[in-house]
């Protein structure tokens, strides 16, 4: 089991690791296929427990875990069919070259909060099954459909307005309410440092921005910007 600490092993077998009671509960509440569960005696297994179960010591859990302070339970979950394909609120979130796992997980968590059920990512965006992404998503990985595609091509053929987050875009007014189920659209958020790639930018129909009221900082964190724009578009 310790070999699943390696991302390569997880990628080859189409699985990912879930750790801690909170994330274990999210996995068991979802339709995801849980393959293995390793837990210390302190973990209170729910009635919904499934998968091959093994009780381990704290030392053994530490050998499995990627966390600095492992908490009670470690799970191996199959990737296929993990993200729930549910009806959203009309907004699709497109991510272009997002690299930081913490940002990716936070964006997924924010999208989940606002009922955005579909994320479409460039192929060089960090994997939603990266261990740090999974932890930061706080369960959103089980409730969000995430696709990795040729993003410029997908945007060009999506048939929806594409709002692109850029510094030179048009400021969105509070509670703009521009996106609904009846009027779906895409919000495109680019790389933390480089912004939206030229290929993806070519598909943007409306560049948008967040007014810099302080007038000092150069830019916002990608996850923060995504949260503010989602709120404005569907508010």
Secondary structure, DSSP 8 states (H G I E B T S, - for coil): -GGGGSHHHHHHHTEEEEESHHHHHHHHHSS--EEEEEE-TTS---TT--SEEEE--HHHHHHH--SSS--SEEEEEE-TT-S-----SSEEEEESS---HHHHHHHHHHHHHTT--EEEEETTS--TTSHHHHHHHTTGGGT-EEEEE-HHHHHHHS-SEEEEEEEEEEE--TT-----SSS-EEEEE-BTTTBS-HHHHTT-SEEEE---SSS--S---HHHHHHHHHHHHH-
